[in-house]
Amino acid sequence: MKITKQDLSQKGSSKNLKKAQKWEKRMIEKGHYREHFFKAFADQINKLFDTPITVLEIGSGPGHLAERLIQTNKIKKYTLFDLSKSMHQIASKRLNKYQSITEYKVGSFLEKHCFEGLGQYDVVVCMQSIHEVRDKTLAVEIYKNIINVIKLNGYFLVCDFVIGNPGMKDTGMYMTEAEQKDTLLKSGFTSAKLITNQLGLTLYAAQKQ
Ligand SMILES: C[S@@+](CC[C@H](N)C(=O)[O-])C[C@H]1O[C@@H](n2cnc3c(N)ncnc32)[C@H](O)[C@@H]1O
């Protein structure tokens, strides 16, 4: 389901909106590490493509990564996909001046047909969202779904926390750097290259060939 202007004006529940706003505030105040990754996403995409591209962001949240990529990269269409209508509300405010190239879809990446009707993209990006399912063994199926919405020779750029120090402790929820690579390759990507590993997070670029 695409979110129209009317959908956005209907809003998520005020409780969910407050929760989403609280998360965003925390990220703006404490997520200093994110700048490194925003830049890494933008630089990597600029290295890979020199013509205007289409981008799908999975678990797009308040639209911070979207804003950066739209401002620094050549983008002709940017689709934001998230479970939360409240997050889309925040993102659509932030990206108001880019309405001609942005679209919003509400859905869960855990559902097999969640991307139906979206078409295929040059790049799918995802930041700090895959761990949200709280079970790393589900990532293969999620990535198998994602690969279907990527054009041939397109890329999946995925950033998330890793097990380690610095990093996370919950081995059921988070992957090691090697598991992240393995999961991408098991899902059908032909290559998975570590772009950067900083402060307990990694960014991988995986290609579909
Ligand atoms: C930790 S936030 C990260 C948001 C954004 N990527 C960022 O870095 O600013 C995780 C986001 O994933 C979304 N999310 C969680 N589970 C999801 C699912 N099953 N399908 C789609 N989105 C999901 C949440 O609503 C939230 O917006």
The ligand as an SDF file (V2000), in Angstrom:
LIG
                    3D

 27 29  0  0  0  0  0  0  0  0999 V2000
   16.1310    1.4140   14.7440 C   0  0  0  0  0  0  0  0  0  0  0  0
   15.0140    2.1250   13.5830 S   0  0  0  0  0  0  0  0  0  0  0  0
   16.1080    2.6640   12.2790 C   0  0  0  0  0  0  0  0  0  0  0  0
   15.4780    3.6710   11.3670 C   0  0  0  0  0  0  0  0  0  0  0  0
   16.3410    4.2030   10.2310 C   0  0  0  0  0  0  0  0  0  0  0  0
   16.8440    3.1340    9.3960 N   0  0  0  0  0  0  0  0  0  0  0  0
   17.4820    5.0080   10.7800 C   0  0  0  0  0  0  0  0  0  0  0  0
   18.5910    4.4870   10.8930 O   0  0  0  0  0  0  0  0  0  0  0  0
   17.2530    6.1910   11.0960 O   0  0  0  0  0  0  0  0  0  0  0  0
   14.3070    0.6750   12.8640 C   0  0  0  0  0  0  0  0  0  0  0  0
   13.1720    0.9600   11.9220 C   0  0  0  0  0  0  0  0  0  0  0  0
   12.7610   -0.2950   11.3520 O   0  0  0  0  0  0  0  0  0  0  0  0
   11.3510   -0.3290   11.3370 C   0  0  0  0  0  0  0  0  0  0  0  0
   10.9460   -1.7610   11.3690 N   0  0  0  0  0  0  0  0  0  0  0  0
   11.0510   -2.6450   12.3900 C   0  0  0  0  0  0  0  0  0  0  0  0
   10.5890   -3.8480   12.0320 N   0  0  0  0  0  0  0  0  0  0  0  0
   10.1670   -3.7250   10.7500 C   0  0  0  0  0  0  0  0  0  0  0  0
    9.5630   -4.6310    9.8360 C   0  0  0  0  0  0  0  0  0  0  0  0
    9.3080   -5.8920   10.1680 N   0  0  0  0  0  0  0  0  0  0  0  0
    9.2460   -4.1710    8.6030 N   0  0  0  0  0  0  0  0  0  0  0  0
    9.5090   -2.8770    8.2510 C   0  0  0  0  0  0  0  0  0  0  0  0
   10.0850   -1.9750    9.0800 N   0  0  0  0  0  0  0  0  0  0  0  0
   10.4020   -2.3940   10.3210 C   0  0  0  0  0  0  0  0  0  0  0  0
   10.9200    0.4480   12.5650 C   0  0  0  0  0  0  0  0  0  0  0  0
    9.5990    0.9150   12.4590 O   0  0  0  0  0  0  0  0  0  0  0  0
   11.9560    1.5710   12.5730 C   0  0  0  0  0  0  0  0  0  0  0  0
   11.5270    2.6740   11.8200 O   0  0  0  0  0  0  0  0  0  0  0  0
  1  2  1  0
  2  3  1  0
  2 10  1  0
  3  4  1  0
  4  5  1  0
  5  6  1  0
  5  7  1  0
  7  8  2  0
  7  9  1  0
 10 11  1  0
 11 12  1  0
 11 26  1  0
 12 13  1  0
 13 14  1  0
 13 24  1  0
 14 15  1  0
 14 23  1  0
 15 16  2  0
 16 17  1  0
 17 18  1  0
 17 23  2  0
 18 19  1  0
 18 20  2  0
 20 21  1  0
 21 22  2  0
 22 23  1  0
 24 25  1  0
 24 26  1  0
 26 27  1  0
M  CHG  2   2   1   9  -1
M  END
$$$$
